[in-house]
Amino acid sequence: MTADERPTAPPELNRMERDALRELADRDAATLRAVSAYLEELAAWKTQQGDSEKGGTSGDDSDTYPDGVPADASVSVTEIDGAEYYYYQWRDGDEIRSETVQR
């Protein structure tokens, strides 16, 4: 990689992980360093908790979409009253559609 080339994300990331990296890509260097430090601490904590280096608790289910949700829908995870939900959103012609599914 030369100084002019932007780094590329690891290919083994799932869709949600790639989306998270895209969200961070345009942040300033200080923010990216702070996020990086947090992620290193989180990885160390997860390792201490017995979580494996590969996979973690996220699983592969973020790449599986419910019936009727197109594969190009954006996905975010939200927590409501202690329960996590996948929130899918996509454009259907001139309309924006969405679906929420408990994780």
C-alpha positions in Angstrom: 0.0 0.0 0.0 1.3 3.4 -0.9 0.6 6.7 0.9 -2.1 7.5 -1.6 -4.0 4.2 -1.3 -6.8 3.9 1.2 -6.6 0.7 3.2 -9.2 -2.0 2.4 -11.3 -3.9 4.9 -10.6 -7.5 5.6 -12.6 -9.7 3.2 -13.8 -12.1 6.0 -16.0 -9.5 7.6 -19.8 -9.9 7.3 -22.2 -7.3 5.9 -22.9 -5.6 9.2 -19.2 -5.4 10.1 -18.4 -3.9 6.6 -21.2 -1.4 7.1 -19.7 -0.3 10.5 -16.3 0.2 8.9 -17.9 2.3 6.1 -19.5 4.5 8.7 -16.1 5.1 10.4 -14.1 5.5 7.2 -14.7 9.3 6.9 -14.0 10.1 10.6 -10.9 12.1 11.6 -7.7 10.3 12.7 -8.2 11.1 16.4 -11.6 9.5 16.4 -10.4 6.5 14.6 -7.5 6.1 17.1 -10.0 6.3 20.0 -12.3 3.7 18.4 -9.2 1.5 17.7 -8.1 1.7 21.4 -11.7 0.9 22.5 -11.8 -2.1 20.1 -8.5 -3.4 21.4 -9.7 -3.2 25.0 -13.0 -4.9 24.0 -11.1 -7.7 22.2 -8.9 -8.3 25.3 -12.0 -8.4 27.5 -13.8 -10.8 25.2 -10.7 -13.0 25.1 -10.6 -12.9 28.9 -14.3 -13.9 29.0 -13.5 -17.0 26.9 -14.8 -15.6 23.6 -12.9 -16.9 20.6 -10.9 -14.6 18.3 -13.1 -15.7 15.4 -16.8 -15.0 15.3 -17.5 -13.7 18.7 -21.1 -13.4 19.8 -22.3 -11.8 16.6 -22.6 -15.0 14.6 -23.4 -15.2 10.9 -27.1 -14.3 11.2 -26.5 -10.7 10.1 -26.1 -12.0 6.5 -29.4 -13.8 6.6 -32.3 -11.6 5.7 -36.0 -12.3 6.6 -38.4 -13.1 3.8 -39.3 -10.0 1.8 -36.2 -8.1 2.8 -33.8 -7.5 -0.2 -30.1 -8.4 0.2 -29.2 -4.7 -0.4 -31.1 -3.5 2.6 -29.1 -1.6 5.2 -29.0 -3.3 8.6 -28.5 -1.7 12.0 -28.8 -3.2 15.5 -30.7 -1.4 18.2 -31.5 -2.2 21.8 -35.0 -1.6 23.2 -35.8 -2.5 26.8 -32.7 -4.8 27.0 -33.6 -6.8 23.9 -31.6 -6.4 20.6 -33.3 -6.0 17.3 -32.2 -6.0 13.7 -33.6 -2.9 11.8 -33.7 -3.4 8.0 -34.3 -0.5 5.7 -34.4 -0.3 1.9 -35.8 1.7 -0.9 -38.7 0.2 -3.0 -39.2 2.6 -5.9 -40.0 6.0 -4.3 -40.9 4.5 -0.9 -38.6 3.6 2.0 -39.5 0.3 3.6 -38.3 -1.1 6.9 -38.6 -4.2 9.0 -37.6 -4.9 12.6 -36.7 -8.4 13.8 -35.7 -9.4 17.3 -32.1 -10.7 17.3 
